[in-house]
Amino acid sequence: LFVFERAGQQCFWMKNTLIPLSIAFLADDGRIVNIESMKPQTLDGHCSKEPVRYALEMNEGWFARKGLAAGAKVRGLPAAR
């Protein structure tokens, strides 16, 4: 879980990562804004579609297996400062 000081457009890449991951970008209230699949060892940018406070990386396909998609809410996030 990545927690950012302020909400903003956040972008990730996979330069030195050896396994495929999925990333969910989360608004202040825990709403999933968008989920992106990320291929290992690439410099492709994967960005939030709107300003977010959190990003959660999991193994590729984890969100789909749990039935989570854009609009779902994640609870238990650390409070934004």
Summary of the structure (lengths in Angstrom):
residues: 81
radius of gyration: 12.0
end to end distance: 15.4
largest distance: 32.7
contacts: 221
relative contact order: 0.34
helix: 5%
strand: 42%
